[in-house]
Amino acid sequence: MKVISVVGTKKTGKTTLVAALVASLARHGKVGTIKNMAGHPVDRGDTKRHFDAGADVVIGLGEARLKVTRDRGDLDSALSELKADGVDYAVVEGFKHSSLPKIVMADIEVTNAVRKVRLAEVDEALVEELAEMVMGMEDQRISSD
C-alpha cells in the first residue's frame, strides 16, 4: 500500500488537497484516508451515553457507516486496517511527527517532506503530478508486515 501524509497548520488547505488527491488516486485503485482528529472528542451526546452504558463499540448508520471504539489505536494500527481492507493508496491528513512521506502545506519543518505546496498552487495539473508521485512510491512498510 502506498501512503502519503498531507501536513500543515490549521487553515492551510490540507483537507482541500487531500480531497483532490483522493479523487485523482481513486481512478487508479482503492483509496482510504486517515485523519488526525486529536482534540475532536467523542465525549458528548449519544455516543458518550452509549459508552457510559458499557458499549465497547458504537456503529452509526446513515449516509455512511461510522465505527467508534474505545480503543484509541495509533497510526500504524489504522494503516494496518486500511491494508487489510485492500486499500491501494492511503492518504493521511496530519500526523506531522510520523515517519511517513509528507506533502507540506505550511511553512513548517518536518521529517520526510517530499514536496512543499501552497493552497494557491493547487490545481488539476498539480494534483495529477502529486498523484503520479504517490503511485510511483514504494509500498509503505506497515508494522503488521
C-alpha positions in Angstrom: 0.0 0.0 0.0 1.3 3.4 -0.9 1.0 6.1 1.8 1.3 9.8 1.7 0.6 12.3 4.6 -0.6 15.9 4.0 0.6 18.1 6.9 0.4 21.7 7.8 -1.0 24.1 10.3 -4.7 25.0 10.5 -6.4 26.5 7.5 -3.6 25.9 5.1 -5.6 23.7 2.7 -4.8 20.2 3.9 -8.4 18.9 3.5 -8.7 20.6 0.1 -5.6 18.9 -1.1 -6.5 15.5 0.5 -9.9 15.6 -1.2 -8.4 16.4 -4.6 -5.7 13.8 -4.2 -8.2 11.1 -3.2 -10.4 11.9 -6.2 -7.3 11.5 -8.5 -6.0 8.3 -6.9 -9.4 6.8 -6.8 -9.3 6.5 -10.6 -6.3 4.1 -10.2 -7.3 2.0 -7.2 -8.9 1.7 -3.8 -8.2 4.7 -1.6 -8.5 5.1 2.2 -7.9 8.1 4.4 -6.9 8.6 8.0 -7.5 12.0 9.6 -5.7 13.1 12.8 -8.6 14.1 15.0 -6.8 14.9 18.2 -9.0 17.3 20.1 -12.1 16.0 18.4 -13.7 14.3 21.3 -16.5 11.7 21.3 -17.2 12.5 24.8 -20.6 14.1 24.4 -24.0 13.3 23.0 -25.4 9.9 22.2 -22.0 8.2 21.6 -20.9 9.2 25.1 -24.1 7.8 26.6 -23.6 4.5 24.8 -20.1 4.2 26.0 -21.1 5.3 29.6 -23.7 2.5 29.5 -20.9 0.0 28.8 -20.7 -0.3 25.0 -17.3 -1.1 23.6 -18.2 -0.4 20.0 -20.7 2.1 18.6 -21.6 1.9 14.9 -23.6 4.8 13.4 -25.6 4.1 10.2 -26.9 6.7 7.9 -25.5 8.1 4.7 -22.4 6.1 5.6 -21.2 3.7 8.3 -19.1 5.1 11.2 -17.5 2.8 13.7 -16.3 4.3 17.0 -14.4 2.1 19.5 -13.0 2.8 23.0 -9.6 1.8 21.6 -7.6 5.0 20.7 -5.4 3.0 18.5 -2.5 4.6 16.7 -1.4 5.5 13.1 0.2 2.1 12.5 -2.9 0.2 13.5 -5.1 2.4 11.4 -2.8 1.9 8.4 -2.9 -1.9 9.0 -6.7 -1.8 9.0 -6.7 0.0 5.6 -4.3 -2.5 4.2 -6.5 -5.4 5.5 -9.4 -3.7 3.7 -7.5 -4.0 0.4 -6.7 -0.3 0.1 -4.1 0.6 -2.6 -3.5 4.2 -1.6 -3.7 5.7 1.9 -3.9 9.5 2.2 -3.2 10.6 5.8 -4.2 14.1 6.9 -1.9 15.3 9.7 0.5 13.3 11.9 3.4 15.7 11.1 5.6 13.9 13.6 5.2 10.5 11.9 7.9 8.9 9.7 5.6 8.9 6.7 6.5 10.7 3.5 4.8 14.1 3.6 3.4 16.9 1.4 3.8 20.0 3.5 1.1 22.8 3.2 2.7 25.3 5.6 6.0 26.9 6.5 6.9 24.1 9.0 9.8 21.8 9.2 9.1 18.1 9.2 10.9 14.9 8.5 10.4 13.1 5.2 9.0 16.0 3.4 8.7 15.1 -0.3 7.0 18.3 -1.5 6.0 21.7 -0.2 2.8 23.1 -1.6 0.8 26.3 -1.1 -3.0 26.3 -1.4 -2.8 28.9 -4.2 -0.8 26.4 -6.3 -3.4 23.6 -6.1 -4.9 23.0 -9.4 -5.7 19.9 -11.5 -2.2 19.7 -13.0 -0.5 19.8 -9.6 -2.9 17.2 -8.2 -2.2 14.9 -11.1 1.5 15.4 -10.6 1.2 14.6 -6.9 -1.0 11.5 -7.6 1.7 10.3 -10.1 4.3 10.8 -7.4 2.3 8.7 -4.9 1.6 6.0 -7.5 5.4 5.8 -8.1 6.3 5.5 -4.4 7.5 2.3 -2.7 4.8 0.5 -0.7 4.9 1.7 2.9 6.1 -0.9 5.4 3.2 -1.3 7.9 4.1 -2.6 11.3 2.0 -5.8 10.8 4.1 -6.7 7.7 
